[in-house]
Amino acid sequence: MSERIFNFSAGPAVLPEPVLKQAQRDLFALPGVGMSVLEISHRSPTFEQIIAEAEADLRKLVGIPDNYKVLFLQGGASLQFTTIPMNLLPKGASADYILTGSWGQGAIKEAKKLGTVREAANTGDTNFNRLPKPDEVKLDPNAAYVHYTSNETIFGVEFQDEPVVGNVPLVCDMSSDFISRPVDVSKYGLIYAGAQKNAGPAGATIVIVRDDLLERVPEGLPAMLDYKNFAKNGSMYNTPPCFAIYICGLVFKWALNDIGGLENVQAMNKEKAAVLYKAIDASDNYYRGHAEADCRSQMNVTFRLPSEDLEKKFIKEATAAGLDGLKGHRSVGGLRASIYNAFPKAGVEKLVEFMADFQKNNG
């Protein structure tokens, strides 16, 4: 198959077509270099320029203040579940975790292996179909940090505003809505994101950490899990995920130059999500959203049909129609349409058209 289909996968996910086309050109030989972007040394001036530009463009795109370090790491966001408490949770201290889905559960599970942590809120009693109300969040004012997941891909819930945590450092897993909208970085102690949803391919993880928190990092950590070590070495203590960083850099330029910044990215994403949620809400409960209306994700739209047999038929027929990756996670079942930054509005419109036809033929 040489024609592109519509890829609703939750990740690795769709990438901007201009990025793919430039990577295709550079895959054989970078202009002026004479070798593939896959082959260049991470110690070469060429790659030093690639990673420097990627960081500079990310800083401009997101508005990262000067007192924050940007780290390009490996191991996915899941490794950060371990790395964060190793670096930021001192002995004798405790950290708070707000749980709104599977990724928050994964984060606290790993943190418990390394220190004292507590659930500040947990919406698992309703199968994570909502976010906690402010009075449900019980925070410790002396916590080392508060951790939350801004967007839960599996359940389709997303914070539109960050939790209010006072003077406690706020730590956020933004893997699935990173660079999808403007964010005030100064409200955070640390932001981390696996690249493979919005920022690039699998293989790179981005960490944005405030300088004062680096002073907490204890001596004697394994070198590959030490934030200070990577900050000191400009993300190149060892060979970084070079190709993934290169693609991330292209994505940042696309968001800046082709789309015009995160305000435009957000508007684009809201428009796409509104089209799909409107179709779900207008279906007379044939399609039923998992998340409560005021907690819905702009990135991952989760919904059910009247029966599992119909869901299986829907997925099979949708895939045949060029709408791939719609099967929901086993925790929720049903369907999930992931419509990240690079997903085109035309794909959402085709899905909505397919949904109407399917309901007409199978209602």
C-alpha positions in Angstrom: 0.0 0.0 0.0 1.5 3.3 -1.1 -1.4 5.7 -0.2 -1.6 7.0 3.3 -4.7 6.0 5.4 -6.1 7.8 8.4 -4.2 6.7 11.5 -6.1 7.0 14.7 -3.5 5.1 16.7 -2.9 6.3 20.3 0.9 6.1 19.8 3.2 5.8 18.0 1.0 8.2 16.2 0.5 10.2 13.0 3.3 12.7 12.1 3.0 15.8 10.0 3.4 15.0 6.3 5.9 17.8 5.7 8.1 16.3 8.4 7.9 12.8 6.9 8.8 14.2 3.5 11.8 16.1 4.7 13.0 13.1 6.7 12.6 11.0 3.6 14.9 13.4 1.7 17.5 13.4 4.5 17.4 9.7 5.1 19.8 9.0 2.3 22.0 12.0 2.6 21.8 15.3 4.6 22.4 18.3 2.4 26.0 19.3 2.6 26.9 16.3 4.8 26.9 13.4 2.4 25.6 10.8 4.8 22.3 9.8 6.2 20.8 11.5 9.3 20.8 8.0 10.7 24.6 7.7 10.3 26.0 11.0 11.6 28.0 11.0 14.9 26.3 12.5 17.9 29.6 14.3 18.5 29.7 15.9 15.1 29.0 19.6 14.5 26.0 18.6 12.4 24.2 16.8 15.2 25.2 19.4 17.7 23.4 21.9 15.5 20.4 19.6 15.2 19.9 19.2 18.9 20.7 22.8 19.6 18.0 23.9 17.1 15.5 21.4 18.5 15.9 22.8 22.0 15.8 26.4 20.8 12.7 25.9 18.8 11.0 24.0 21.6 11.9 26.8 24.0 10.3 29.3 21.6 7.3 27.2 20.9 6.4 26.5 24.5 7.8 29.6 26.1 10.3 27.9 28.4 11.9 30.3 30.8 15.7 30.5 31.1 15.7 28.9 34.6 14.6 25.5 33.1 16.7 22.8 31.6 15.5 20.9 28.5 16.7 17.2 28.5 16.3 14.8 25.6 16.3 11.3 27.2 15.5 7.7 26.4 13.4 5.0 28.1 10.0 6.5 27.4 7.8 8.4 29.9 7.5 5.1 31.9 11.2 5.4 32.9 10.4 8.8 34.3 8.0 7.1 36.7 11.2 5.8 38.4 13.6 8.7 37.6 11.4 11.4 39.1 11.2 10.0 42.7 14.9 9.0 42.5 15.8 12.6 41.7 13.2 14.7 43.5 11.9 12.7 46.5 14.3 13.1 49.4 14.6 10.5 52.1 12.0 11.1 54.8 9.8 13.2 52.5 6.5 12.3 50.8 5.0 13.0 47.3 1.4 13.4 46.3 -0.1 11.7 43.2 -3.4 12.6 41.5 -4.7 9.5 39.8 -7.1 9.9 36.8 -6.2 6.8 34.8 -3.7 4.1 33.9 -0.7 6.3 33.4 -1.1 7.9 36.8 -1.5 4.4 38.3 1.8 3.4 36.7 3.6 6.4 38.0 2.6 5.9 41.6 3.3 2.2 41.5 6.9 2.8 40.6 7.3 5.7 43.0 6.1 3.5 45.9 9.1 1.3 45.3 11.4 4.2 46.1 9.9 6.3 48.8 6.7 7.5 50.6 3.9 8.6 48.3 0.2 9.1 48.8 -2.9 9.4 46.7 -4.1 12.9 46.8 -7.1 12.0 44.6 -8.3 8.9 42.7 -11.3 8.8 40.3 -11.0 5.0 39.7 -14.4 4.5 41.5 -16.1 5.6 38.2 -13.6 3.9 35.9 -11.7 7.1 35.4 -14.5 8.8 33.4 -13.9 12.2 35.1 -11.4 14.4 36.8 -11.5 15.1 40.5 -13.4 18.1 41.7 -11.2 20.6 43.6 -12.6 19.6 47.0 -11.7 15.9 46.3 -8.0 16.7 46.0 -6.4 16.4 49.4 -2.9 17.8 49.2 0.0 17.8 51.7 1.4 21.3 51.8 4.8 19.8 52.8 4.9 17.3 49.9 8.1 17.1 47.9 6.0 17.4 44.7 2.5 16.8 43.3 2.3 14.6 40.3 -0.5 14.4 37.8 -1.2 13.2 34.2 -2.6 16.0 32.1 -4.2 13.7 29.5 -5.1 10.0 30.0 -5.0 8.4 26.6 -6.8 5.2 27.7 -9.9 6.8 29.3 -10.0 10.0 27.3 -10.0 12.6 30.1 -7.9 15.7 30.1 -7.2 18.6 32.5 -7.9 22.0 30.9 -6.2 23.8 33.8 -3.5 22.5 36.0 -4.3 21.6 39.7 -3.7 24.4 42.2 -0.9 23.1 44.5 0.3 26.2 46.2 4.1 26.3 46.7 4.6 22.6 46.2 6.4 21.8 42.9 4.0 20.5 40.2 5.2 17.6 38.2 3.2 16.6 35.1 3.2 13.7 32.6 2.2 15.6 29.4 3.1 12.7 27.1 -0.2 12.7 25.1 -1.0 16.5 25.0 2.5 17.9 24.9 2.7 20.9 22.5 -1.1 20.6 21.7 -1.9 23.9 23.4 -0.2 26.8 25.2 1.1 26.1 28.7 2.6 28.3 31.4 5.8 26.4 32.2 6.5 28.7 35.2 3.7 26.9 37.1 5.6 23.6 36.9 8.6 22.2 38.6 9.0 19.5 36.0 7.2 18.5 32.8 7.9 15.2 30.9 6.6 13.7 27.7 7.2 10.7 25.6 7.6 12.1 22.1 5.5 9.5 20.2 2.1 11.2 20.5 2.6 14.8 19.3 6.3 15.6 19.3 8.0 12.9 17.2 8.6 9.2 17.0 9.1 6.6 19.7 12.6 6.7 21.3 12.9 10.2 22.7 11.5 11.6 26.0 11.6 15.3 26.8 12.0 16.5 30.3 11.7 20.2 31.2 13.0 20.7 34.8 13.4 23.9 36.9 17.0 24.6 37.9 16.3 24.7 41.7 14.9 21.2 41.6 18.2 19.9 40.2 19.7 20.9 43.6 17.7 18.1 45.2 19.3 15.4 43.1 21.2 13.2 45.5 24.8 12.1 44.9 25.4 8.6 43.8 22.5 8.0 41.5 23.2 5.7 38.4 24.6 8.0 35.7 21.8 7.2 33.3 19.1 8.2 35.8 20.7 11.4 37.1 19.1 14.6 35.8 22.1 16.7 36.8 24.4 14.5 34.8 22.3 14.9 31.7 21.9 18.7 32.3 25.6 19.1 32.7 26.3 17.1 29.5 23.6 18.8 27.3 21.6 15.5 27.0 24.7 13.8 25.6 26.2 11.9 28.5 25.9 8.9 26.1 24.6 8.5 22.6 21.2 10.1 22.6 18.2 9.0 20.4 19.6 11.0 17.5 17.1 10.3 14.8 14.1 10.8 17.2 15.6 14.1 18.3 16.0 15.1 14.6 12.3 14.3 13.9 11.3 16.2 17.1 13.2 19.2 15.8 11.3 19.1 12.5 8.0 18.8 14.3 8.8 21.9 16.4 9.6 23.8 13.3 6.4 22.7 11.7 4.3 23.8 14.7 6.1 27.1 14.8 6.4 28.0 11.1 3.7 26.0 9.3 1.0 26.2 12.0 2.0 29.5 13.6 2.4 28.5 17.2 0.5 26.7 20.0 -2.5 29.1 20.0 -3.2 28.0 16.4 -2.4 24.3 17.2 -4.9 24.5 20.0 -7.6 26.0 17.8 -7.0 23.3 15.2 -7.3 20.6 17.8 -10.5 22.0 19.4 -12.1 22.2 16.0 -11.3 18.6 15.2 -12.5 17.3 18.6 -15.7 19.4 18.4 -16.7 17.7 15.1 -16.3 14.2 16.6 -18.0 14.9 19.9 -20.9 16.6 18.1 -21.5 13.4 16.1 -21.4 11.3 19.3 -23.8 13.6 21.2 -26.2 13.7 18.2 -26.5 10.0 17.8 -29.4 9.5 20.2 -27.1 7.5 22.5 -26.1 5.0 19.8 -22.5 6.3 20.4 -21.8 6.9 24.0 -18.8 8.8 25.2 -16.8 7.3 28.1 -15.7 10.6 29.7 -18.0 13.1 31.3 -18.6 16.1 28.9 -16.6 18.6 30.9 -13.6 16.3 31.3 -13.3 15.2 27.6 -9.9 14.9 26.0 -9.1 16.9 22.9 -6.6 14.2 22.0 -8.2 10.8 22.6 -11.9 10.4 22.0 -13.3 7.3 23.7 -16.7 6.0 23.0 -18.9 2.8 23.0 -21.6 1.3 20.8 -24.7 -0.6 21.9 -22.9 -3.9 22.0 -19.5 -5.4 21.8 -20.5 -7.3 18.6 -21.3 -4.0 16.9 -18.0 -2.5 18.2 -16.1 -5.4 16.6 -18.0 -5.0 13.3 -17.4 -1.2 13.4 -13.7 -1.6 13.8 -13.4 -4.2 11.1 -15.4 -2.1 8.6 -13.7 1.1 9.5 -10.3 -0.5 9.0 -11.4 -1.7 5.6 -12.5 1.9 4.8 -9.0 3.3 5.6 -9.8 4.3 9.2 -7.2 2.5 11.2 -6.3 2.2 14.9 -9.8 2.7 16.4 -10.0 -0.2 18.8 -10.3 1.0 22.4 -8.0 -0.1 25.2 -9.2 -3.2 27.1 -9.7 -1.1 30.3 -12.5 0.8 28.6 -13.4 -1.3 25.6 -15.2 0.2 22.7 -13.4 2.6 20.4 -10.8 5.3 20.7 -10.0 7.9 18.1 -6.7 9.6 18.8 -6.6 12.9 16.9 -3.2 14.4 17.8 -1.8 17.6 16.3 -0.8 16.1 13.0 -4.1 14.3 12.5 -6.0 16.0 9.6 -9.5 17.4 10.0 -10.4 15.5 6.8 -9.8 12.2 8.7 -12.2 13.3 11.5 -14.8 14.2 8.9 -14.5 10.8 7.2 -14.9 9.0 10.5 -18.0 11.0 11.3 -19.4 10.2 7.9 -18.6 6.5 8.4 -20.3 6.6 11.9 -23.5 8.0 10.4 -23.6 5.3 7.7 -22.8 2.6 10.2 -25.6 3.7 12.6 -28.1 3.9 9.6 -27.2 0.4 8.5 -26.9 -1.2 12.0 -29.2 0.9 14.2 
